[in-house]
Amino acid sequence: MIALFSQPYARRFYAPLISTASIITLAAFVALLILPFVFAYASGSFWLKENTFRQQPSIRYTDQLLLLLEGTDTSSGTATPTALAWSTSVLYNQAVDANARVTTIQTAEVDEDFDGLNDYMTFTLSTPLKDTESITHVRLALVLNYQLQATLRLSMTSLLVIDASTAIPSSSLHVDGDVNLVQRVLVKGQTDNTLYDAPPINFTQIIGVDGNAARWKNILGEYNQRDGERGGD
C-alpha cells in the first residue's frame, strides 16, 4: 500500500501551576543551577587565590627518649672524662651496658581548656650520680607524635631535642620552650600527609646494623635529612 499522508499522534499532560509536579520541576531546575556552586565552595577552592587559617596541633609523648650525659669522674684520683646513657629502649640500654644509668622519668600532659588537645607537657628526669661524678653536658631527645587534623591533615613523629653544656659542673638543668612547626617544603592539602610518620630514632638499626647510628650527630643528621628526601619526590 502507498502512504499518501501521515500525521504524528501526540499526547500532552498538563498540571496546575501550583502542584507537586510543578514544584519538583522547579526544584530540579534550581538544583541544576546552584549545586555546582555549592560543591565548588565546599571543596575549599572556589575562586581561591590565597587563604590563611590557624590550627592547634595534637602533640603527644610517645614514651620514647634518649638521654646522654657527659662529664668527669674523679674516682681514680684525677678527673677523667665519663659518659652516661639511658633510653626507653631495652636493646639500647643493653648495648651500652657499661655506661647505662637507670633514670627516673616523670611526664605530664596538660589540657587546660579540655578541648582534647594538650596545651603543654612537663618532663622530669632524675639520674643518680656517684659522689665522684659531675656532669657538664646534657643531651636529650624526646620522641613526640605531631598531628594536624582539620584543614591540613598531617601526621608525623618528631624529635624534641635539648643540648646544653656548662663550663662548670651542675646538679640540675631547667628548660622551658615552645614546640614550633618548621616547614621547608610544601605540605599537600586535602590529603593525608604521613611521609614523616616513621620513627626518628631507629633503635633496631642502632643495635643490629650500624653501630655508628647511636652517635648523637648521626641521629640528628638522619632526622634533618627527612626534608631533603621529601623535596626530591
N, C-alpha and C positions, 0 to 999 in steps of 0.2 A: 504494500500500500504506500502511496505517496502522501507525505505530510504537507498539507497546504498551509497550515497555520498552527502556531503553538503559543500558549500563554502560561507563564510560571504561576504556580499556586503558592501564596504566602499567607502565613497566619501571624498576626500581631497581638501581643498581650500588653495590656495597659494596667497601670496601678495608680491609685491616688497619689498626689504629691507628698502627703504625709502618710507613709505606710512603712511596713517592715522592709519591703524590697527597696524602697527609695532610700531609707536610712542606711541599709547595707551597701548600696551602690555609692552613696556619698562618703561613707566611712572608708571604703576601699580606695576611692579616688584621693581622699585626704592622706591616707596612709602611704599611698604611692608617691605623694609629693614630699611628705615630712620624714618618713622613716630613713631615707638615705642620709639626711642631715643629722638625725639622731644617732645613727650608727657612727658617722664620721666624728661627731662630738664626743661620743662615749669612748672612742679609741684614743682620745687624747692628742690627736694630731690634725684637728680641723683648722686649716689655715694657721698652724702654729709655727712661728719662726724661732722663738726663744721662750724659755719657761724657767721659773725659779721656784723651788719648793724646799721644805725642811723636813727631815726625818730624824727621829731619835733611834739609834741602833739598839738592838738587843745584844748585850755583851755578857758572856758568862765564862767563868773559870772552868777549865776542862779537867782540873785535878792533875795537871802535869806541870812539872817545873824542873829546872836545873840550876843548882847553886854551886858556885865556885868561890873559894876563899883563898887568899894568898897573904903570906906574912912571914914571920920569923919564929924560930924555936931556939931557945937558949938552953935546952936540956943537956947539951954536950959541953956547955961552958962558954961557947961562942954563938953568936946569932947566925943561924943558918936558915936559908930560905925553906919555907914549908908551904904545902898546898893541901887544902881540904876540899872535898866534893860531896855532894848529896843530890839525889834525884828521886822522883817518884817512880822511876823505872827500876825494878829489882835487878834486871840484867845489867844496867849501867852500874849500879852500886856494887854488884859482884865483880865487874870488870876493874873497878878502881878500888878494890877492897882495902888495899894498903892505905889509901888516902880517904876512904869513906868515913864520914862522921854523921851519925844519926841526928837529924834536925827536926825539931818540933814545928809543925805548921798549923797555924790557925787562920781561917779565912771567913769572911762575911760578905754577903751580897745584900745591899740595902736598897729597897724600893720605897722611897719616901711618900710618893703620891699614889701608890697602889694601882699603877696602870699596867703592871705586868712587865715593866722594863726597869732594870737596875739603874739607879741614879749614881751610885758609887760602890766601890768594893774596898775592903781592907784586907791586908795580908800581914801577918805577924810571924816571923821566922826566928827561931832561937837555936843556936848551935853551941853546945858545951865545948869549952876550951880548957886545956891544961894550964896550970899556973905559969909554965914556961913559954906558952904560945901567945902570940899577938898578931892581930890582923890589920893590914893596911890597904887591902884591895878586895872589893866585893863585886861579884858578877852574878846577876840573877836573870833568868829567862822564864817567864810565866806564859803558858800557852792559853790563849783565850779564843772563844768562839764569837765571831762578829757577824751579825745578821741585820740586813735591811729587808723589810717585808711589805712595804707599801708601794709607792710609785716606782721605786727602784728596788729590784729583788736581787740581793747579793748575800752570799753565804761564804765565809772564809774563816780559816783558822790562822790566828795571828800570834805574834810574839810581843809581849811587854818586856822590854829589856831595861835593866838597871846596871850601870857600870860606873862604880865610884871608887876613888882611891884617895888616900890621905898621906901626908908626909910623916905623920906620927901615928902610932897605933891608936885605935879607937875601940871602945867597948860596944858601941851601938851605932846604927845608921837609920835615919828617918828620911823618907822620901814622899813627897806629895806631887801629884801630876795629873794631867788630863789625857784621855785617850783620844787621839785625833786620827782621822782617816786621811792618809796621804795618797793621792791619786796621780799616777804618772801616765796612764793610758786611759782611753775612753772605756767606760763600762756600758754595755748594751742595755737599753731599756726594753720594757715589755717582754723580758725573757729572764730565765733563772741563770744567774752568774755564779757558777760553782767551781771555776777553774782553780781558785786559791783555797779550796777546802781540804787539801792534803795536809797532813801533819808537818809543821815546820821543823820539828826535830824528829828524825827517824832513828830511834834508839836501836832498832834491829840492824840498821846499816852500821851504826857506830860500833856495835859489838861484833857483828858477823863478818862484814865485808871489808870495810875501810876503817882502820883504827884512827886515822887522821881526822875522820869526821867528828870525833869527840872534841877537837880543838875549837876553842871559842870563835876564832876568826873564820873557821870553815863553816860553823853553824850559821853565823850571821851572813857570811858570803853567799851561801846557798839560799838563804832566806831572801836576800836582796835580789838575787837573780830571777826570782819569780816574775817580776815585772818585765824583765828582758825576754823571758820565754813567752809571755803573753803578747808583747809587742811584735813578735815575729809571726804571729798567726795571720 
